[in-house]
Amino acid sequence: MIALIQRVSQASVVVCGEQIAQIDTGLLVLLGVEKTDDAVKADKLIHRLLGYRIFEDPQGKMNLSVQDIKGEVLLVPQFTLVADTKSGMRPGFSQAAPPEEGESWFNYVAKKCESVLGKIQLGQFGADMQVGLINNGPATFWLQV
């Protein structure tokens, strides 16, 4: 399971011209699910994602998590994160989970994050989404378990 997390001051998702999700200060999380993912990997990723200290403390050091700052989370499914790009001129997706499995794990991660944070915003699985963001920093991190 892979999460590309971006510290944002604002992020949103639009599907078919309609905004379906929007957050202010927090994390935009692009989530990719691999064939080999399971509950152990998902739980480890969720723990790291919600506890990852990438927000500044009063001294200006990256020392606070999204939970610490009471920030928001926008979780967006993105199967292209698991693409094999080591060779050739076209990405391969043989390691990506099948769509129904990917959606199930995406929903699992969403529910677990929501149980910790109270509320999160979601992209739409399988949709053509336009994702907008203001990356604060920029600060972008790749978490893989």
C-alpha positions, 0 to 999 in steps of 0.5 A: 500500500502506498500513500503520497501525502502532501501537506496542504493549505487547501485541496479539493476534488471535482468530478463531472464539473461538481466539487465533491470534496474540499479541505483546508489545512491538512493532508491530501492523501493519494492512495494506491493499493497493491495486490499483496496488501492486507489489513496489517499493511493498511493499519500500519499505513494508517498509523504512519499517515495520521501520526507522520510529523510534517507540520511545523511546531512553534519553533518552525520544525516539522514536529506535529502530525495532522492529528496534533494540529486538528487538520483535515484529510482528503483521501483520493484513490490513485492506482497509478501510484503502484505503476511499474516505471522501471523500464520502457515508455509505458507504465505497467500495472501488474502489481495493482490490486483489481478494482473491486479489491482496491475499492474495498481497501480504499474504503477500509482506510477511509473508515479507519481514518474517519474513526480517528479524526471524526470526519474526512473528505473522499475522492470518488473511486473509479472516477475521472477526478480533477484534484486541486491543491495548494501544497504548503512548503511544498511538502510531499512524502511517499509512504509505503508499507 
